[in-house]
């Protein structure tokens, strides 16, 4: 029988490996966190400080980098500090706060990736109308839509989860407060919370994904009808990095969140979570920079200028 006394704090189980493996994992996560913050700060700085990059595509890339900084900061520092201090407890209010911001950032990234796909669709399929449509105000409004939409949907999700009663055992089989591990601790009926979570997950995942698929179908059709090989290569090069990020992000988030019922805890879920919550934010700046000639050229000039100054 479950202990029916409501609890007000949880224990994050983390990773159930030996001490040596956990220590190695701790170091990997710490380095990954530092690298992720550094990469994304550099991208924001480069985009803001170079007139050549004052374009809608890079404006949205700066938004994405800003989001990635908070994405890893919501989860990793809490786990790293807890592992170091050997205190993996987290209060109910802190858990709900962490859950709210983490889901908000996931939802925001879904919309932001769709906005970036729409931007590429306009640039490739309607190049003459692109400057008139993608004005500074339009970019600002689309980015606000992504942030407000993501945080609003998360608020509804978490408000239903926070109303549940949680009983012992109080161990969350995860390294942060995520939806399914938290729902598994509830001793009251979770069917309404699960239904709301599933419905909103479908909306925030599938609607942006449909926009992305439609945009790339139009982009592909336009590229294939281009007479010049140089034009086709240039169009492909501006889209491949974003498309790669979309595949990585949506494949993992659909696996984790587009399910009609809460997921029973097992280690594969934590492995997938580490991939999309930790390593993806570290990979995204590399994908965008390595595939983007403008960004690579500006970074090369900045590094050479810095080296010559010293």
C-alpha positions in Angstrom: 0.0 0.0 0.0 1.1 3.5 -0.7 1.7 5.9 2.1 -1.3 8.2 1.9 0.4 11.1 3.7 0.9 14.0 1.3 4.6 14.9 0.9 6.1 18.3 0.3 9.5 17.3 -1.0 11.0 14.8 -3.4 14.3 13.0 -3.8 15.8 13.0 -7.3 17.3 9.5 -7.9 19.6 10.6 -10.6 21.6 7.8 -12.3 21.7 4.4 -10.7 25.3 3.5 -11.6 28.4 2.9 -9.6 30.3 5.8 -8.0 33.0 5.8 -10.6 30.6 5.9 -13.5 28.5 8.6 -11.8 31.6 10.7 -11.2 32.6 10.4 -14.8 29.1 11.3 -15.9 29.2 14.3 -13.5 32.4 15.6 -15.2 30.9 15.0 -18.6 27.7 16.9 -17.7 29.7 19.7 -16.1 31.9 20.2 -19.1 28.9 20.0 -21.4 27.1 22.6 -19.4 30.1 25.0 -19.6 30.6 24.4 -23.3 26.9 24.9 -24.0 26.8 28.2 -22.2 30.0 29.4 -23.9 28.9 28.4 -27.4 25.5 30.1 -27.1 26.9 33.2 -25.6 29.4 33.5 -28.4 26.6 33.1 -31.0 24.5 35.8 -29.4 27.6 38.1 -29.2 28.5 37.4 -32.8 25.0 38.0 -34.1 24.5 41.2 -32.1 27.9 42.7 -32.9 28.1 42.1 -36.7 26.0 44.1 -39.2 26.4 41.3 -41.8 24.3 39.1 -39.5 21.4 41.6 -38.9 19.0 39.4 -40.8 15.8 37.5 -39.7 17.5 34.1 -39.8 20.2 35.2 -37.3 17.7 37.1 -35.2 15.9 33.8 -34.6 19.2 32.0 -34.2 20.0 34.5 -31.4 16.6 33.7 -29.8 17.3 30.0 -30.0 20.8 30.4 -28.4 19.3 32.5 -25.6 16.7 29.7 -25.1 19.3 27.0 -25.0 21.2 28.8 -22.2 18.2 28.7 -20.0 17.2 25.2 -21.2 20.3 23.6 -19.7 20.4 26.0 -16.7 16.9 24.9 -15.5 18.0 21.3 -15.0 21.8 20.8 -14.9 23.1 23.1 -12.1 20.5 21.7 -9.6 21.6 18.1 -10.4 25.3 19.0 -10.4 25.1 20.8 -7.0 23.0 18.1 -5.5 25.4 15.3 -6.6 28.4 17.4 -5.3 26.7 18.1 -1.9 25.1 14.6 -1.7 21.7 16.3 -1.2 19.3 15.3 -4.0 16.1 16.5 -2.2 13.9 19.1 -3.9 10.9 20.8 -2.5 7.5 20.4 -4.1 7.4 24.1 -5.1 10.9 24.0 -6.5 10.0 20.8 -8.4 6.9 22.4 -9.9 8.9 25.6 -10.8 11.6 23.5 -12.5 9.0 21.5 -14.4 7.2 24.7 -15.5 10.3 26.4 -16.9 11.6 23.2 -18.5 8.3 22.5 -20.3 7.9 26.2 -21.2 11.3 26.2 -22.9 10.5 22.9 -24.8 7.2 24.4 -26.0 8.9 27.7 -27.0 11.6 25.8 -29.0 8.9 23.9 -30.9 7.3 27.2 -32.0 10.6 28.9 -32.6 11.8 26.1 -34.9 8.5 26.4 -36.8 9.1 30.2 -37.1 12.6 29.6 -38.4 11.2 27.1 -41.0 8.7 29.7 -42.1 11.5 32.2 -42.5 13.5 29.8 -44.7 10.3 29.1 -46.7 9.8 32.8 -47.4 13.5 33.3 -48.2 13.7 30.4 -50.7 10.2 30.4 -52.2 9.3 34.1 -52.2 12.7 36.0 -52.3 11.3 39.2 -53.8 8.6 39.5 -51.1 10.8 38.3 -48.3 12.2 41.8 -47.2 8.7 43.3 -47.1 7.2 40.4 -45.1 10.1 39.7 -42.7 10.5 43.2 -41.3 12.0 43.9 -37.9 8.5 44.2 -36.4 7.5 40.9 -37.9 10.5 39.1 -36.5 9.8 40.6 -33.1 6.2 39.6 -33.2 7.0 36.0 -34.2 9.6 35.6 -31.5 7.1 37.0 -28.9 4.5 34.5 -30.2 7.0 31.6 -29.7 7.8 32.7 -26.1 4.3 33.6 -24.9 2.8 30.5 -26.6 5.3 28.2 -25.0 5.0 29.6 -21.5 1.2 29.8 -21.7 0.8 26.1 -22.7 3.3 25.0 -20.0 1.3 27.0 -17.4 -1.9 25.0 -18.2 0.0 21.7 -18.1 1.7 22.4 -14.8 -1.3 23.9 -13.1 -3.2 20.5 -13.6 -0.2 18.5 -12.3 0.4 20.7 -9.3 -3.2 20.1 -8.1 -2.5 16.4 -7.7 -1.8 14.9 -4.3 1.6 13.2 -4.0 2.4 10.4 -1.5 5.3 8.2 -0.6 7.5 6.9 -2.0 8.9 10.3 -2.7 11.7 9.2 -5.1 11.6 10.7 -8.6 13.4 8.3 -10.9 15.1 11.0 -12.9 17.8 13.7 -12.6 15.2 16.5 -12.8 11.5 17.0 -12.4 9.9 15.9 -15.6 6.2 15.2 -16.3 6.0 11.4 -16.3 8.4 10.8 -13.3 6.3 13.3 -11.3 3.0 11.9 -12.3 4.1 8.4 -11.3 4.3 9.6 -7.7 0.7 10.8 -7.5 -1.7 8.8 -5.3 -4.8 10.4 -6.8 -6.5 10.0 -10.1 -4.2 11.5 -12.8 -6.4 10.8 -15.8 -7.5 14.5 -16.3 -3.9 15.8 -15.9 -2.7 13.1 -18.3 -5.4 13.9 -20.9 -4.6 17.7 -20.7 -0.9 17.0 -21.0 -1.3 14.7 -24.0 -3.7 17.1 -25.8 -1.5 20.1 -25.3 1.6 18.0 -26.2 0.0 17.1 -29.5 -0.9 20.8 -30.2 2.5 22.2 -29.4 4.4 19.4 -31.1 2.3 18.5 -34.1 1.2 22.0 -35.2 4.8 23.3 -35.5 5.9 20.1 -37.0 3.2 20.3 -39.7 4.3 23.9 -40.4 7.9 22.7 -40.7 7.0 19.8 -43.0 4.9 22.0 -45.2 7.6 24.7 -45.4 10.3 22.1 -46.3 8.1 20.5 -48.9 7.7 23.9 -50.6 11.4 24.6 -50.2 12.4 21.3 -51.8 10.0 21.8 -54.7 11.4 25.3 -55.3 15.0 24.1 -55.1 14.4 21.3 -57.5 13.0 23.7 -60.1 16.0 26.1 -59.8 17.9 26.2 -63.2 21.3 26.9 -61.6 23.3 24.3 -59.6 24.9 27.2 -57.6 21.4 28.5 -56.7 20.4 25.0 -55.6 23.5 24.5 -53.4 23.1 28.0 -51.8 19.4 27.3 -51.0 20.3 23.9 -49.6 23.1 25.3 -47.4 20.8 27.8 -45.7 18.3 25.1 -44.8 20.3 21.9 -43.9 21.5 23.1 -40.5 18.0 24.0 -39.3 16.5 20.8 -40.8 19.2 18.8 -38.9 18.3 20.5 -35.6 14.6 19.9 -36.2 15.1 16.1 -36.8 17.2 15.8 -33.6 14.8 17.8 -31.4 11.5 16.5 -32.6 12.5 12.8 -32.7 13.4 12.8 -29.0 10.6 15.1 -27.8 7.9 13.2 -29.7 9.2 9.9 -28.2 9.0 11.4 -24.6 5.9 13.6 -24.7 3.5 12.6 -27.4 2.1 9.6 -25.5 -1.5 9.2 -24.2 -0.4 7.9 -20.8 2.5 8.7 -18.4 5.6 6.7 -19.1 6.7 4.1 -16.5 10.2 4.9 -15.2 13.1 3.1 -16.8 16.6 4.1 -17.6 16.1 4.5 -21.4 13.8 7.5 -20.6 16.7 9.1 -18.6 19.1 8.4 -21.5 16.8 10.1 -24.0 16.3 13.0 -21.6 20.0 13.5 -21.3 20.3 13.6 -25.1 17.6 16.3 -25.7 18.0 18.2 -22.4 21.8 18.3 -22.2 23.6 17.3 -25.4 21.2 18.8 -28.0 21.7 22.4 -26.7 25.5 21.8 -27.0 25.2 20.3 -30.5 22.9 23.0 -32.0 25.5 25.9 -32.0 28.0 23.5 -33.7 25.5 22.4 -36.3 24.5 26.0 -37.2 28.1 27.3 -37.2 29.7 24.4 -39.1 27.1 24.5 -41.8 27.0 28.3 -42.1 29.7 30.0 -44.1 28.9 33.6 -42.9 29.1 32.7 -39.3 32.3 30.6 -39.8 34.0 33.5 -41.7 33.1 36.1 -39.1 34.3 33.8 -36.3 37.6 33.2 -38.2 38.1 37.0 -38.6 37.3 37.6 -34.9 39.8 34.9 -33.8 42.5 36.2 -36.1 42.0 39.8 -35.0 42.2 38.7 -31.3 45.3 36.7 -31.9 47.0 39.5 -33.8 46.1 42.0 -31.0 48.0 39.8 -28.6 
